[in-house]
């Protein structure tokens, strides 16, 4: 999940919960005050008014009769209630694609122009190929925009999936029928169909797409909508849901949406689940939508499950295991440090990782910056890359002229090289302190984390104690 999304809402909600801090019990007056702050936060996030009203009515009704459980403060009990109701209103649980049919499973994708429909199809194809191990074929039935056909072909090559050619002189129904026959002959598991977009919803567009949908009879019909349009995104999705038997929504451009109003409104207004979020421009920037995880991050509780999955998927297990073994033997060098930095960067960098950790949502940005120690992984990698293999394993060789050469080659200054060497020296000293039995115990604990599908060499994040999380308390308030 992208850090930017919900940033503003998370901050406002955390302020609203503070109104209950220090209260010995929940009363009508302090609940009313907290709900007023939550309403203001949701309005600023551009959440649809009908969604806000339904959500707050539920919360207020249940909060008045709420019994505070043992070990929870009134503010924590209220947050738990908000978490439950918010999760329910945005979808309850993750809804996956239903591909249980005689292959190929046909998935039709609709949407307005500019919403990121064609790019989303390429991302979905990549997702199905890499994570679901499916053989995918894509085809464009957009006969109004030749560039759409060319764009999909280029993206298909980029992703490494099969593309079925089409042209603007053909009928959309024939294009899809031919593509389906080809997919059957070539044993494709999934056929993704791109359809024509429009600049706005109109009757002509709806008539065309309804006719195509009836002819194609896809097992999944997904609507792609731009999250940055806020409430409009939910209402546009509703117009399509009224005309088509939609099975789900792909919400795009969430990496540029700091409000999050669309994500909180779409499910309630359309009655259709959000199935995926577009979280960036890269071809792998498509993530399944998990309502409970979204809400957990929204309320500042982190998203450990997504973090564990991301580490399991993106970390090079062999390199991680090799690094731990080298640490135990005191042979860890700058080449190993570079490998770890690159893997961290692949997961969005230190800040992206921290924002998925429980409690981090409540820590001010200035404090997070101090905790990260001004870590700039790209700069550090550039410095290490400018060193010779011998310098990486024998840092004491790096003095005056060598430092100047490394700084010049990496586009940094000698002071940056000094800072990196000091950080590495601290790491080595810490490893020496953990030598022998302590290091062995740590390795055993790391290996034990394999039961959670964690790669060897990575700690069990679900058991980590973090700032403001004393005693394993889930709520940092």
Secondary structure, 3 states (H helix, E strand, C coil): CCCCCCHHHHHHHHHHHHHHCCCCCCCHHHHHHHHHHHHHHHHHCCCCHHHHHHHHHHHHHHHHCCCCCCCCCHHHHHHHHHHHHHHHHCCCCCCCCCCCCCCCEEEEEEECCCCCHHHHHHHHHHHHHHCCCCCEEEEECCCCCHHHHHHHHHHHHHHCCEEECCCCCCCHHHHHHHHHHHHHHCCCCEEEEECCCCCCCCHHHHHHHHHHHHHHCCCEEEEEEEHHHCHHHHHHHHHHHHHCCCCEEEEECHHHCCCCHHHHHHHHHHCCCEEEEECCCCCCCEEECCHHHHHHHHCCCCCHHHHHHHHHHHCCHHHHHHHHHHHHCCCCCHHHHHHHHHHHHHCCHHHHHHCCCCCHHHCCHHHHHHHHCCCCHHHHHHHHHCCCHHHHHCHHHCCHHHHHHHHHHHCCCHHHHHHHHHHHHHHHHHHHHCCCHHHHHHHHHHHHHHHHCCCCCCCCHHHCCCCCCHHHCCCCC
